[in-house]
Amino acid sequence: ILFIACSNFVLLSIGQSFKDQHEMGIRKIIGAKIRNVYSFLLTEKLIITMISLVIAAISGYYLIPVFNQLTVNSISLNLISFSGTIAFTLICILFIVVSISFIPLYKLRESPVKPSGLTNKKSRTVFSASNLFVTLQYGLSVILIISTVFIIHQTNYIKHKDLGYSSKNIINLRMYHLENTEKIAFYNKLKS
């Protein structure tokens, strides 16, 4: 779920960056170097990502009790390693910020700046394909979340369902060395 959420954020940010490509083109025409445009993009995306992280952390902290009640589980923050979480978060932020900053810059280097009155028909199909991909990801996210809740409910049902026998009175014998006739004879002896 976390990977799908990160990829959704990356795709939406890349789509937004392509919409802002005219602004980057104007900066390039005025005389900004690619390095300056990249540092601007990197700073902007880092600020947006950090704001998203803070909102997600606060939401996650306050929604854990709701999730516990919904899934009949007890997830607590005490189970999570703080140093591991910080390292994972920093790696994710680095990956997200670099990817959503580098891809539009690469696109800007490849294509020349065009006046805003001229449109490229290819770019419209790219955006529609991007929209299709984002819609597909959202659909998969919803299916994954529903499946997770369903599996948790089924697991809790199996854990608490009376199976008709006591699991304490089960004997597990591994008799690989016996032939089938010997196994049947042993079974009949135990049965009687």
C-alpha positions in Angstrom: 0.0 0.0 0.0 2.9 2.3 0.8 4.5 1.7 -2.5 1.3 2.4 -4.4 0.8 5.6 -2.4 4.3 6.8 -3.2 4.0 6.0 -6.8 0.7 7.8 -7.0 2.3 10.9 -5.4 5.2 10.6 -7.9 2.9 10.4 -10.9 0.7 13.2 -9.8 3.8 15.4 -9.1 5.3 14.5 -12.5 2.0 15.4 -14.2 2.0 18.7 -12.4 5.6 19.3 -13.4 4.7 18.7 -17.0 1.9 21.3 -16.7 4.5 23.7 -15.2 6.9 23.0 -18.1 6.1 26.4 -19.6 7.3 28.1 -16.4 10.5 26.1 -16.5 10.9 27.0 -20.2 10.5 30.7 -19.5 13.2 30.4 -16.8 15.5 28.7 -19.3 14.8 31.4 -21.9 15.5 34.2 -19.4 18.9 32.7 -18.8 18.6 30.3 -15.9 20.9 27.3 -16.1 19.7 23.8 -15.9 21.3 23.6 -12.5 19.3 26.5 -11.2 16.0 25.1 -12.6 16.9 21.7 -11.0 17.6 23.3 -7.6 14.3 25.2 -7.8 12.4 22.0 -8.7 14.2 20.1 -6.0 13.5 22.7 -3.3 9.9 23.0 -4.3 9.3 19.2 -4.3 11.2 18.8 -1.1 8.9 21.3 0.7 5.8 19.7 -0.8 7.0 16.2 0.2 7.8 17.3 3.8 4.4 18.9 4.2 2.8 15.7 2.9 5.0 13.7 5.3 3.9 15.8 8.3 0.2 15.5 7.4 0.5 11.8 6.8 2.3 11.2 10.1 -0.3 13.2 12.1 -3.1 11.4 10.3 -1.5 8.0 10.8 -1.0 8.7 14.5 -4.6 9.6 15.0 -6.1 7.0 12.7 -4.4 4.0 14.3 -7.2 3.5 16.8 -9.8 3.6 14.0 -7.8 1.1 12.0 -7.4 -1.2 15.1 -11.2 -1.1 15.7 -11.9 -1.8 12.0 -9.6 -4.7 11.7 -10.0 -6.0 15.3 -6.3 -5.9 15.8 -4.0 -4.0 18.2 -1.3 -2.1 16.3 0.6 0.2 18.6 3.5 2.6 17.9 5.6 0.7 20.5 6.0 -2.1 18.0 7.7 0.2 15.4 11.4 0.8 15.5 12.0 4.5 15.6 15.5 4.4 14.0 14.3 2.0 11.3 11.3 4.2 10.5 13.4 7.3 10.3 15.9 5.6 7.9 13.1 4.2 5.7 11.3 7.6 5.7 14.5 9.4 4.6 15.2 6.9 1.8 11.6 7.3 0.6 11.8 11.1 0.7 15.1 11.1 -1.2 13.8 8.7 -3.8 10.5 10.7 -4.3 12.1 14.1 -4.4 14.9 13.1 -6.8 12.5 11.2 -9.1 9.9 13.9 -9.3 12.5 16.6 -9.8 14.7 14.8 -12.3 12.1 13.5 -14.8 10.6 16.9 -15.7 14.1 18.4 -16.0 15.1 15.5 -18.4 12.0 16.2 -20.4 12.8 19.9 -20.6 16.4 19.2 -21.8 15.0 16.9 -24.5 12.3 19.1 -25.9 12.9 22.7 -27.1 10.7 25.4 -25.6 7.7 26.2 -27.7 5.4 29.2 -27.6 2.3 28.6 -25.5 0.0 29.0 -28.5 1.4 25.9 -30.2 0.4 22.6 -28.8 1.9 19.2 -29.4 -0.7 16.5 -30.1 1.7 13.9 -28.6 1.7 15.6 -25.2 -2.1 15.2 -25.0 -1.9 11.5 -25.5 0.9 11.3 -22.9 -1.3 13.1 -20.4 -4.3 10.9 -21.2 -2.0 7.8 -20.8 -0.8 9.3 -17.5 -4.3 9.9 -16.3 -5.2 6.3 -17.3 -2.2 5.0 -15.3 -3.1 7.1 -12.2 -6.7 5.9 -12.4 -5.5 2.3 -12.6 -3.3 2.8 -9.6 -6.1 4.3 -7.6 -8.3 1.4 -8.5 -5.6 -1.1 -7.5 -5.1 0.8 -4.3 -8.8 0.5 -3.4 -8.9 -3.2 -4.3 -5.7 -3.8 -2.2 -7.2 -2.0 0.8 -10.5 -3.9 0.5 -8.6 -7.2 0.1 -6.5 -6.5 3.2 -9.5 -5.8 5.3 -11.3 -8.9 4.0 -8.2 -11.1 4.7 -7.9 -9.7 8.2 -11.6 -10.4 8.9 -11.2 -14.0 7.6 -8.1 -14.5 9.6 -9.8 -13.3 12.8 -12.8 -15.6 12.0 -10.5 -18.6 11.6 -8.6 -17.8 14.8 -11.8 -17.5 16.9 -14.0 -20.2 15.2 -14.7 -23.3 17.2 -13.3 -26.1 15.1 -15.0 -28.9 16.9 -11.9 -30.4 18.6 -9.3 -29.3 21.1 -6.0 -28.4 19.5 -4.3 -29.5 22.7 -5.2 -33.2 22.1 -3.6 -33.5 18.7 -0.7 -35.9 18.2 1.4 -35.4 15.1 3.4 -38.5 14.2 5.7 -38.4 11.2 6.1 -42.0 10.0 7.8 -41.7 6.7 9.7 -44.9 7.2 6.6 -47.1 7.3 4.9 -48.6 4.3 1.2 -47.9 3.7 0.1 -51.3 5.1 2.0 -50.6 8.3 0.5 -47.1 8.6 -3.0 -48.6 8.2 -2.3 -51.2 10.8 -0.9 -48.6 13.2 -4.0 -46.4 12.6 -6.3 -49.3 13.3 -4.4 -50.1 16.5 -4.7 -46.5 17.7 -8.4 -46.3 16.8 -9.3 -49.4 18.9 
